[in-house]
């Protein structure tokens, strides 16, 4: 049991003790006032002892209305038929029944209370008021108790419903936060997947060159080995970021995990492919590239990255043509083309298709369109991405 639960139990205990003390004090004052008011204008008689006994007994029974309201009020109602000293505890019990029990039970208790006071008025007549008016006032009083109790019961039900709604809203907020974290985590993982796939394809290219060109000069082999070594370190760092992302409960923002690409990074991306031995021709005609929205620049970068990665994987040694054009208001048009190798008639990426499927989803989320097809022995990847003016 945690400290919060203990604190709530202590608070409930103090509230119960305060309610009990208030009930005893109120009942005692009313019982004493009733006895004094009844006998102040009369000489002491034998009924005084009966009133004192009934008042003391009803006062002692009053706390039980907090735990057994209906049964305790029934006993107090019987005492009220015998002595007016029991009238205050009986009405307090009727109020508790109206607050805590269903309407039929509360009405039955109220009717019994009116009947008990009718019996009391027959043999303990009130000289200051006619019996009919007195009984009418008693009936009105019990009716007011029923209304008061119904209002209090409805208020408590409303408060409980508000508490329940607040708890549900808090739980819903927690669920939305968890979903937002999961979406952010998936977005970051998708970014890291693209980066890692590009990095590993470069490593595979360099490793293949070292394997199939053993006659290369020591300088070329050393340079290729250095590129492989650096690439492995970078790939390991990126893989650690992905693993830490999947383990952490609070994933950092994607900007903090890996620098987000912009359009100015496209030449560097092309240069990496050229260093790996792929002939890449880049034609870039973009107005105000620095003003491109992050989502537009990031999506365009990933399209070109995926096209170069697929070309290295499925059309090694074939030249790649990359065209990037557009600007604010006109959108971005991206075209990546490479010839197919004779031994591979299927378009690049169709071996699994996961990269192109994810890329298509990414472009659609950016409001654009992605097409890929084979035309005249050439694989073409074309994307249109809106760029608001």
Backbone torsions as a table, in degrees:
resi	resn	phi	psi	omega
1	UNK	NA	128.3	-175.5
2	UNK	-86.7	173.5	-177.4
3	UNK	-65.9	-30.7	179.0
4	UNK	-63.9	-43.6	179.9
5	UNK	-65.1	-41.5	178.1
6	UNK	-62.6	-41.5	179.0
7	UNK	-64.0	-39.1	178.4
8	UNK	-66.2	-39.5	178.5
9	UNK	-65.8	-41.5	177.4
10	UNK	-61.9	-40.2	179.4
11	UNK	-65.1	-42.5	177.6
12	UNK	-64.8	-38.1	179.4
13	UNK	-65.0	-44.2	178.4
14	UNK	-64.6	-36.7	178.6
15	UNK	-66.0	-39.3	178.8
16	UNK	-65.8	-40.9	179.0
17	UNK	-65.0	-40.7	179.0
18	UNK	-65.0	-41.0	178.6
19	UNK	-64.1	-41.3	179.6
20	UNK	-64.9	-43.9	179.7
21	UNK	-63.8	-41.6	178.7
22	UNK	-63.8	-41.8	-179.8
23	UNK	-64.5	-44.4	179.2
24	UNK	-63.8	-43.7	-179.1
25	UNK	-64.3	-44.8	-179.2
26	UNK	-64.5	-45.5	-179.7
27	UNK	-63.8	-42.3	-179.9
28	UNK	-63.2	-43.3	179.5
29	UNK	-63.3	-44.0	-178.6
30	UNK	-67.2	-39.9	178.3
31	UNK	-64.2	-47.1	179.5
32	UNK	-63.0	-41.5	179.1
33	UNK	-64.5	-37.2	178.7
34	UNK	-65.1	-44.4	-179.8
35	UNK	-64.8	-45.1	-179.8
36	UNK	-64.8	-40.9	179.8
37	UNK	-66.5	-34.9	-178.6
38	UNK	-71.2	-40.0	-173.1
39	UNK	-101.2	2.2	-178.8
40	UNK	-68.8	-32.0	-178.9
41	UNK	-103.7	11.3	-178.1
42	UNK	-127.2	148.9	173.8
43	UNK	-71.1	145.1	179.5
44	UNK	-55.9	137.6	179.8
45	UNK	-135.6	-177.4	-179.4
46	UNK	-64.4	-24.7	179.9
47	UNK	-73.7	-13.4	178.7
48	UNK	-62.5	-42.2	178.4
49	UNK	-62.7	-37.8	177.9
50	UNK	-64.0	-41.8	179.9
51	UNK	-66.5	-39.8	178.8
52	UNK	-63.6	-42.8	180.0
53	UNK	-67.0	-45.8	179.8
54	UNK	-64.3	-39.6	179.2
55	UNK	-65.4	-43.2	179.7
56	UNK	-65.1	-43.4	-179.2
57	UNK	-65.2	-43.3	179.9
58	UNK	-66.2	-35.4	177.7
59	UNK	-64.9	-39.9	178.3
60	UNK	-68.7	-30.0	-179.3
61	UNK	-81.8	-16.9	-174.5
62	UNK	-54.8	-44.0	-178.9
63	UNK	-58.8	-24.3	-177.1
64	UNK	-69.3	-17.3	179.9
65	UNK	-66.7	-17.5	177.0
66	UNK	-73.2	-25.7	-177.2
67	UNK	-110.2	-38.0	179.5
68	UNK	-128.3	72.8	-171.9
69	UNK	-64.2	-44.1	-174.6
70	UNK	-68.9	-49.9	-178.2
71	UNK	-65.1	-44.0	-179.4
72	UNK	-64.5	-40.3	179.9
73	UNK	-66.4	-32.5	176.6
74	UNK	-61.9	-43.1	178.2
75	UNK	-65.8	-43.1	179.6
76	UNK	-64.9	-32.7	177.8
77	UNK	-66.2	-39.2	175.9
78	UNK	-62.8	-42.5	177.4
79	UNK	-64.2	-34.3	178.5
80	UNK	-66.5	-28.7	175.7
81	UNK	-69.1	-22.8	-178.7
82	UNK	-91.4	-41.1	-172.9
83	UNK	-142.7	139.1	175.8
84	UNK	-67.4	-16.1	178.4
85	UNK	-63.6	-24.0	179.9
86	UNK	-89.6	-1.0	-178.9
87	UNK	-62.8	-47.6	179.5
88	UNK	-59.1	-48.2	176.6
89	UNK	-61.8	-35.5	-179.9
90	UNK	-65.2	-41.7	178.9
91	UNK	-69.8	-35.4	175.4
92	UNK	-62.4	-41.4	177.4
93	UNK	-64.2	-40.6	178.5
94	UNK	-62.2	-38.0	177.4
95	UNK	-64.9	-41.8	179.0
96	UNK	-64.1	-39.5	177.9
97	UNK	-64.8	-40.9	179.2
98	UNK	-64.4	-31.9	-180.0
99	UNK	-78.2	-33.3	-166.7
100	UNK	-115.7	-5.5	-179.6
101	UNK	-122.3	165.0	-179.7
102	UNK	-66.1	161.9	-174.0
103	UNK	-58.4	-43.3	-179.6
104	UNK	-59.6	-40.6	178.9
105	UNK	-66.0	-43.0	180.0
106	UNK	-63.4	-40.8	179.1
107	UNK	-65.5	-41.0	178.6
108	UNK	-61.7	-41.8	178.5
109	UNK	-65.1	-40.5	179.3
110	UNK	-64.4	-42.8	178.0
111	UNK	-62.8	-41.9	177.2
112	UNK	-62.9	-37.7	178.5
113	UNK	-65.0	-42.5	177.6
114	UNK	-62.8	-42.8	179.2
115	UNK	-63.6	-41.2	179.3
116	UNK	-63.2	-41.1	179.3
117	UNK	-72.7	-26.8	173.8
118	UNK	-64.9	-41.4	176.1
119	UNK	-65.1	-41.6	179.8
120	UNK	-62.1	-39.6	-178.2
121	UNK	-68.7	-21.1	179.8
122	UNK	-72.0	-43.9	-175.1
123	UNK	-107.3	-7.4	173.6
124	UNK	-126.2	65.1	-172.9
125	UNK	-64.3	146.0	178.0
126	UNK	-95.1	113.7	-174.3
127	UNK	-69.6	-19.2	-176.8
128	UNK	-85.1	-4.4	-174.5
129	UNK	-155.1	147.1	178.2
130	UNK	-67.0	154.8	-177.5
131	UNK	-61.8	-39.8	-178.5
132	UNK	-64.2	-48.3	178.8
133	UNK	-64.0	-40.1	-179.9
134	UNK	-61.7	-43.7	-179.8
135	UNK	-67.8	-34.2	177.0
136	UNK	-64.4	-42.8	177.6
137	UNK	-63.2	-39.3	177.0
138	UNK	-62.0	-43.3	179.7
139	UNK	-63.5	-43.6	178.0
140	UNK	-62.2	-38.9	179.5
141	UNK	-62.7	-44.7	178.5
142	UNK	-68.1	-33.4	174.5
143	UNK	-63.5	-39.7	176.8
144	UNK	-65.0	-36.8	177.2
145	UNK	-63.9	-40.2	177.3
146	UNK	-62.1	-44.1	179.5
147	UNK	-64.8	-43.1	178.7
148	UNK	-60.7	-45.8	-179.9
149	UNK	-64.8	-39.9	178.2
150	UNK	-63.7	-41.6	178.2
151	UNK	-63.0	-43.6	-180.0
152	UNK	-64.5	-38.5	179.4
153	UNK	-66.7	-40.7	177.8
154	UNK	-65.8	-38.9	179.0
155	UNK	-63.5	-44.5	179.0
156	UNK	-63.5	-39.4	177.7
157	UNK	-63.9	-39.3	178.1
158	UNK	-64.5	-42.9	179.2
159	UNK	-62.9	-41.7	177.9
160	UNK	-63.0	-41.5	179.5
161	UNK	-65.4	-37.3	177.5
162	UNK	-65.6	-40.0	176.5
163	UNK	-63.0	-42.5	178.6
164	UNK	-62.8	-42.4	178.4
165	UNK	-63.8	-39.0	178.4
166	UNK	-64.1	-40.9	178.2
167	UNK	-65.8	-41.4	178.3
168	UNK	-65.4	-39.8	178.5
169	UNK	-63.9	-38.6	178.0
170	UNK	-65.6	-41.6	177.4
171	UNK	-65.0	-39.3	178.3
172	UNK	-65.2	-39.2	177.4
173	UNK	-62.9	-41.7	176.4
174	UNK	-61.6	-38.6	178.8
175	UNK	-66.4	-40.9	178.9
176	UNK	-64.4	-39.2	177.8
177	UNK	-63.4	-42.3	179.1
178	UNK	-63.7	-40.2	177.8
179	UNK	-65.6	-40.4	178.0
180	UNK	-62.5	-40.2	177.5
181	UNK	-63.9	-41.0	-179.5
182	UNK	-65.8	-41.2	178.1
183	UNK	-63.3	-42.1	178.2
184	UNK	-63.4	-40.0	179.6
185	UNK	-64.9	-41.4	179.0
186	UNK	-65.3	-39.3	179.8
187	UNK	-63.0	-44.6	-179.8
188	UNK	-65.4	-42.0	179.1
189	UNK	-62.4	-36.6	178.0
190	UNK	-64.9	-41.9	177.2
191	UNK	-61.9	-44.6	-177.7
192	UNK	-68.2	-32.5	176.9
193	UNK	-62.2	-44.2	-179.7
194	UNK	-63.8	-44.0	-179.5
195	UNK	-64.0	-44.0	-177.3
196	UNK	-67.8	-40.0	178.3
197	UNK	-63.6	-40.4	178.1
198	UNK	-64.0	-42.9	-178.6
199	UNK	-64.4	-44.4	-178.3
200	UNK	-68.0	-33.7	177.5
201	UNK	-66.3	-36.1	175.0
202	UNK	-63.4	-43.2	178.9
203	UNK	-62.0	-42.0	179.5
204	UNK	-62.5	-37.6	179.1
205	UNK	-64.3	-48.3	179.7
206	UNK	-64.6	-41.3	179.3
207	UNK	-64.1	-39.1	177.5
208	UNK	-64.3	-39.4	177.9
209	UNK	-62.8	-40.8	178.9
210	UNK	-66.6	-32.5	-178.1
211	UNK	-75.2	-41.9	-173.8
212	UNK	-93.5	-6.4	176.5
213	UNK	-124.6	64.1	179.8
214	UNK	-68.0	-14.8	-179.1
215	UNK	-86.2	6.5	178.9
216	UNK	-65.7	157.0	179.8
217	UNK	-66.7	155.7	178.4
218	UNK	-57.1	-35.3	179.7
219	UNK	-64.0	-42.4	179.6
220	UNK	-66.8	-41.0	177.6
221	UNK	-64.8	-40.8	178.8
222	UNK	-63.5	-41.5	179.4
223	UNK	-64.7	-43.8	179.2
224	UNK	-64.0	-40.7	178.1
225	UNK	-63.4	-38.6	177.6
226	UNK	-64.0	-40.4	177.8
227	UNK	-63.7	-42.2	178.3
228	UNK	-62.3	-44.8	-179.8
229	UNK	-60.4	-48.2	179.8
230	UNK	-63.2	-40.3	179.5
231	UNK	-64.7	-38.5	177.7
232	UNK	-63.4	-43.7	178.4
233	UNK	-60.9	-44.0	179.0
234	UNK	-64.5	-41.6	179.0
235	UNK	-63.5	-39.8	177.6
236	UNK	-64.0	-41.8	177.8
237	UNK	-61.6	-43.4	179.8
238	UNK	-67.4	-36.1	177.9
239	UNK	-66.8	-38.3	176.2
240	UNK	-61.7	-38.9	179.0
241	UNK	-63.1	-40.4	178.7
242	UNK	-65.0	-44.6	-179.3
243	UNK	-63.9	-44.3	178.2
244	UNK	-64.0	-34.1	177.3
245	UNK	-63.1	-42.0	-179.4
246	UNK	-72.3	-22.8	-178.7
247	UNK	-88.9	-33.6	-173.6
248	UNK	-72.4	143.6	174.8
249	UNK	-78.9	-30.3	-179.5
250	UNK	-117.8	87.3	-178.6
251	UNK	-66.9	137.4	176.6
252	UNK	-68.2	165.4	178.7
253	UNK	-65.6	150.3	-175.0
254	UNK	-59.2	-30.1	179.4
255	UNK	-64.7	-27.1	-179.2
256	UNK	-85.9	-19.8	-179.5
257	UNK	-79.6	-45.3	-178.4
258	UNK	-150.4	136.6	179.3
259	UNK	-57.9	131.2	-177.6
260	UNK	-78.9	136.1	-176.8
261	UNK	-72.5	153.1	174.0
262	UNK	-126.8	175.3	-178.1
263	UNK	-63.8	-28.8	178.7
264	UNK	-66.8	-14.3	179.3
265	UNK	-86.5	-8.0	-178.8
266	UNK	-60.7	-45.6	177.2
267	UNK	-58.5	-37.3	177.7
268	UNK	-65.3	-39.4	177.7
269	UNK	-62.1	-43.1	178.4
270	UNK	-65.2	-38.6	-179.4
271	UNK	-64.7	-35.7	176.9
272	UNK	-61.4	-42.1	178.4
273	UNK	-66.9	-37.5	177.0
274	UNK	-64.4	-40.2	177.5
275	UNK	-62.0	-28.8	179.0
276	UNK	-81.1	-0.4	176.2
277	UNK	101.2	3.1	179.1
278	UNK	-89.7	130.4	176.8
279	UNK	-80.7	116.1	-177.1
280	UNK	-123.2	127.4	174.7
281	UNK	-107.6	118.4	-177.0
282	UNK	-107.8	127.9	173.0
283	UNK	-123.2	110.2	-174.0
284	UNK	-121.7	117.3	177.3
285	UNK	-131.7	89.0	-175.6
286	UNK	-125.2	128.8	176.3
287	UNK	-83.5	128.1	177.0
288	UNK	51.8	59.9	-178.3
289	UNK	-61.4	-29.9	-179.1
290	UNK	-69.4	-17.3	-178.6
291	UNK	-91.4	1.8	-178.8
292	UNK	-64.4	134.1	176.2
293	UNK	-58.6	147.4	-177.6
294	UNK	-54.5	-41.7	-178.1
295	UNK	-66.2	-37.8	179.1
296	UNK	-66.8	-49.2	-179.3
297	UNK	-61.9	-41.7	-178.1
298	UNK	-66.3	-42.4	-179.7
299	UNK	-65.8	-42.6	178.5
300	UNK	-62.0	-42.2	179.1
301	UNK	-60.7	-43.4	-177.8
302	UNK	-68.4	-34.2	177.7
303	UNK	-63.3	-47.3	179.3
304	UNK	-65.1	-40.0	179.7
305	UNK	-63.0	-43.9	179.5
306	UNK	-65.6	-39.0	178.1
307	UNK	-62.8	-42.3	179.0
308	UNK	-68.7	-38.6	179.2
309	UNK	-63.9	-44.5	179.0
310	UNK	-64.4	-37.7	179.5
311	UNK	-63.4	-41.0	179.1
312	UNK	-67.8	-36.3	-176.7
313	UNK	-75.5	-38.6	-169.1
314	UNK	-116.5	-10.2	179.3
315	UNK	-141.7	54.3	-177.2
316	UNK	-60.9	136.2	178.1
317	UNK	88.2	-9.0	-179.8
318	UNK	-90.5	141.6	178.2
319	UNK	-68.1	150.4	-179.2
320	UNK	-121.9	134.6	176.9
321	UNK	-110.6	126.9	-179.4
322	UNK	-121.1	124.3	178.1
323	UNK	-122.6	130.1	-179.8
324	UNK	-134.2	120.2	-178.6
325	UNK	-147.2	158.0	177.8
326	UNK	139.1	-165.0	-178.8
327	UNK	172.6	-178.2	-179.7
328	UNK	-58.8	130.9	-179.1
329	UNK	86.6	-31.5	-178.9
330	UNK	-93.1	-19.0	-177.3
331	UNK	83.2	176.8	178.6
332	UNK	-111.4	135.7	173.9
333	UNK	-115.7	125.3	-177.5
334	UNK	-121.9	130.4	-179.6
335	UNK	-134.9	120.5	178.1
336	UNK	-121.9	123.9	-177.0
337	UNK	-130.7	144.4	171.8
338	UNK	-153.4	144.5	177.9
339	UNK	-71.9	149.0	178.5
340	UNK	-86.1	144.5	175.7
341	UNK	-74.0	149.9	-176.2
342	UNK	-59.0	-35.1	-176.1
343	UNK	-80.6	-4.7	-179.7
344	UNK	-126.6	102.5	-179.4
345	UNK	-86.7	-19.8	-179.3
346	UNK	-78.4	149.4	179.1
347	UNK	-64.6	150.9	177.8
348	UNK	-59.8	142.4	177.8
349	UNK	90.6	-15.7	-178.8
350	UNK	-78.7	-7.5	176.9
351	UNK	-64.5	-35.2	175.4
352	UNK	-130.3	-40.9	176.7
353	UNK	81.0	-3.5	-175.3
354	UNK	-65.7	-38.3	-178.8
355	UNK	-64.6	-44.7	179.9
356	UNK	-70.5	-33.0	177.1
357	UNK	-64.4	-47.2	178.1
358	UNK	-64.4	-36.6	179.2
359	UNK	-67.3	-40.0	177.3
360	UNK	-60.8	-42.2	178.0
361	UNK	-63.7	-40.8	-179.8
362	UNK	-61.9	-45.1	-178.9
363	UNK	-66.3	-39.7	178.1
364	UNK	-62.5	-40.7	178.1
365	UNK	-62.8	-28.9	177.4
366	UNK	-83.1	2.0	179.1
367	UNK	86.8	10.9	-176.1
368	UNK	-107.3	-163.2	-176.7
369	UNK	-141.7	140.0	-179.0
370	UNK	-125.8	131.5	176.6
371	UNK	-127.6	144.4	172.8
372	UNK	-142.9	134.2	-176.8
373	UNK	-159.5	167.0	177.1
374	UNK	-106.8	124.4	179.8
375	UNK	-133.4	117.8	176.8
376	UNK	57.9	43.5	179.1
377	UNK	71.5	19.6	-177.6
378	UNK	-130.9	133.4	177.1
379	UNK	-90.4	128.8	-177.1
380	UNK	-122.1	131.4	177.1
381	UNK	-119.2	116.5	-175.3
382	UNK	-127.7	134.3	-179.8
383	UNK	-134.0	140.6	173.2
384	UNK	-119.7	122.1	-176.7
385	UNK	-123.9	124.3	178.8
386	UNK	-66.5	143.2	177.8
387	UNK	-131.9	101.3	-176.7
388	UNK	-58.6	147.4	179.9
389	UNK	-72.0	NA	NA
